[in-house]
Amino acid sequence: MKINKDMPAEEHSGPLMADVARLAGVAISTVSRALANPGRVNEKTRAKIDAAAKQLGYTPNAMARGLRVGKSNVVMIILPGSLYYGVSQVIPLVLQGINRSLSQNGYHLMIANLDRDEVSERHILDLAFGGTVRGAIILSSDLPVDGGRSLKDSALPIVSLLFDMSHVALPSVVTNDRQAVRDATAELVALGHRRFLYLAGPQGNYHDNERYLGAVEALAAAGLPETAIVRSGGSLDYQHGFQIGVAAATEFANLPLRPTAVIATSDDMAISFMSCVQRMGWKIPADLSIVSFDGAPVCEYSLPPLSTIEQPVEEMGQMAVNLLMERIDAPEKGAAIRHVIASKLIRRESFGPAPLEPDDFRSVRPKI
């Protein structure tokens, strides 16, 4: 039997799509189209298909709600890149929260744009302008643009998550990157630290900018200059966090005046950095304190347990879905404002007082 790839998958233990088509007096492809893209089937035909499905007890797949109301019940989640984000797992955890909230609202999740190339951006815009999806949540990224079209021009309800886009009239859900790092840095300053190493994400990245400014502001509040921070990294994406941490460890070892505290913008960076410098002979936190950002569960089981700023990823995902539902139900009432959900510092053994004799620390290098 020839399989039509355009038809959605269905269970075969009960009435089939073919049975619905026969009773409704339409082609199987019409039933498939009504399920996959309701906007392409006229209202009268949709009503016949719906009635036939109910009479037969046929349970359509994930598009059932769309068949009843004549609109898609799929929400597109636009990712900034690969699903792999090291041990921090921020993106998968956010998706988990989004999926749970969407299911509770009768919607289903479609993951899109894993590459952010021209082809994938065009595909996303085709979905948005073609009525396949009912709304979109875009994660940590700018809006897709192709051939003069922008996602914002599609009239699709959109919410930005992890990236503030309120300045372009999109409701945004973010955490307090800057304030969280500012508070953690202030604690390190209070513990006597005066020289810092900052492990940076990609240059120009929203999160990296916010977190670095938080550290700088904490130093300024303590009367310390920005030169008290040595930046490492900046050329690689967060997906390469382990590599960034390894390179930073080598850079740290070669500094003539070594920092006593490290602020890493992701857990991956901190974990690989901490592993490398300990193999070189430095002790954590006796010689060097480390704090990172994300809040991955594995931080608790690092050696020593890693202090980290934990992002409220599930709560942020739930809020993004709630805002999207509001925009879907009443587009004219959706306010394009910035919603901030605070992260929290989890203090563990990697976080401690500055060495008692920092002047010796600048010149003494442990044996490798």
Secondary structure, 3 states (H helix, E strand, C coil): CCCCCCCCCCCCCCCCHHHHHHHHCCCHHHHHHHHHCHHHCCHHHHHHHHHHHHHHCCCCCCCHHHHHHCCCCEEEEECCCCCCCHHHCHHHHHHHHHHHHHHHCCCEEEEECCCCCHHHHHHHHHHHHHCCCCEEEEECCCCCEECCEEHHHHCCCEEEECCCCHHHCCCEEEECHHHHHHHHHHHHHHCCCCCEEEEECCCCCHHHHHHHHHHHHHHHHCCCCHHHEEEEECCCCHHHHHHHHHHHHHHHHCCCCCCCEEEECCHHHHHHHHHHHHHHCCCCCCCCEEEEEECCHHHHHCCCCCEEEECCHHHHHHHHHHHHHHHHHCHHHCCCCEEEECCEEECCCCCCCCCCCHHHHCCCCCCC
